[in-house]
Amino acid sequence: MNTDGRQFINQGLLSYQEGDFAAAVGSLSQGLKLMPNDWQNRFVLAMAYGRAGMMRESRQEFMTIRDICPDADLRRKAATAVTALAQDVIKPAPPKRKS
């Protein structure tokens, strides 16, 4: 396991949970450069792109998962997401309010 990649992934997951989708995209992207076959977290990256308003990137990640992921369940979920994006069903998250 690549521990540097795992650190980026963990930070990205934390940012996603906190609603900071742009930060999640940055960290998850870095981690997945080091761990490109981490399909679960690639799926989270695709969702983070969408929540950050980066619909083209979200669609591309979901299409990659749909086309080459070895996990049939993730492929199915990604195919559903690609369809939803094409129908403009998935929307960016509203801007995060400052506390």
Secondary structure per residue as TSV (DSSP state, phi and psi in degrees):
chain	resnum	aa	ss	phi	psi
A	1	M	-	360.0	141.1
A	2	N	-	-88.7	106.9
A	3	T	H	-69.0	-33.6
A	4	D	H	-63.1	-45.2
A	5	G	H	-61.3	-41.1
A	6	R	H	-63.7	-36.7
A	7	Q	H	-63.6	-43.7
A	8	F	H	-62.4	-43.5
A	9	I	H	-60.4	-48.7
A	10	N	H	-59.9	-41.6
A	11	Q	H	-64.9	-40.0
A	12	G	H	-63.9	-40.6
A	13	L	H	-65.4	-40.6
A	14	L	H	-62.9	-45.8
A	15	S	H	-61.0	-40.8
A	16	Y	H	-61.7	-46.5
A	17	Q	H	-62.1	-32.3
A	18	E	T	-82.7	-3.6
A	19	G	T	84.1	10.6
A	20	D	-	-95.6	81.5
A	21	F	H	-71.2	-32.7
A	22	A	H	-64.8	-43.3
A	23	A	H	-65.3	-38.2
A	24	A	H	-60.6	-44.0
A	25	V	H	-58.3	-47.0
A	26	G	H	-60.7	-49.5
A	27	S	H	-68.8	-44.9
A	28	L	H	-63.8	-39.4
A	29	S	H	-60.5	-44.0
A	30	Q	H	-62.9	-45.5
A	31	G	H	-63.2	-38.7
A	32	L	H	-75.9	-18.4
A	33	K	H	-65.1	-34.1
A	34	L	H	-89.0	-22.2
A	35	M	-	-135.0	66.3
A	36	P	T	-65.2	-17.5
A	37	N	T	-99.1	18.6
A	38	D	-	-86.0	83.0
A	39	W	H	-67.7	-36.2
A	40	Q	H	-59.2	-47.0
A	41	N	H	-78.4	-23.5
A	42	R	H	-64.2	-36.9
A	43	F	H	-63.6	-43.0
A	44	V	H	-62.7	-40.0
A	45	L	H	-59.6	-44.1
A	46	A	H	-59.9	-41.6
A	47	M	H	-66.8	-41.1
A	48	A	H	-62.5	-41.4
A	49	Y	H	-55.7	-47.5
A	50	G	H	-62.3	-44.9
A	51	R	H	-67.0	-26.7
A	52	A	T	-84.6	-0.3
A	53	G	T	86.0	9.2
A	54	M	-	-95.8	70.1
A	55	M	H	-65.9	-38.3
A	56	R	H	-61.0	-44.7
A	57	E	H	-67.3	-39.8
A	58	S	H	-59.6	-48.8
A	59	R	H	-59.9	-42.5
A	60	Q	H	-62.8	-43.7
A	61	E	H	-63.8	-45.1
A	62	F	H	-62.1	-37.9
A	63	M	H	-66.2	-38.9
A	64	T	H	-61.2	-46.7
A	65	I	H	-61.2	-47.4
A	66	R	H	-57.5	-37.4
A	67	D	H	-87.5	-31.1
A	68	I	H	-132.5	-2.9
A	69	C	-	-67.2	135.3
A	70	P	S	-75.5	-12.9
A	71	D	-	-88.2	111.6
A	72	A	H	-60.9	-37.4
A	73	D	H	-64.7	-44.5
A	74	L	H	-65.3	-38.3
A	75	R	H	-59.2	-43.3
A	76	R	H	-63.6	-46.5
A	77	K	H	-62.6	-40.4
A	78	A	H	-65.6	-39.8
A	79	A	H	-61.9	-40.2
A	80	T	H	-63.7	-41.3
A	81	A	H	-65.9	-39.5
A	82	V	H	-60.9	-42.9
A	83	T	H	-63.4	-44.1
A	84	A	H	-62.5	-40.2
A	85	L	H	-65.3	-39.9
A	86	A	H	-64.6	-30.0
A	87	Q	T	-93.1	6.6
A	88	D	T	59.8	35.4
A	89	V	-	-84.7	-36.9
A	90	I	-	-81.6	127.7
A	91	K	-	-118.6	151.8
A	92	P	-	-63.5	156.6
A	93	A	-	-70.1	149.0
A	94	P	-	-65.0	154.9
A	95	P	-	-56.2	142.3
A	96	K	-	-75.1	131.5
A	97	R	-	-78.1	141.4
A	98	K	-	-78.4	137.4
A	99	S	-	-82.5	360.0
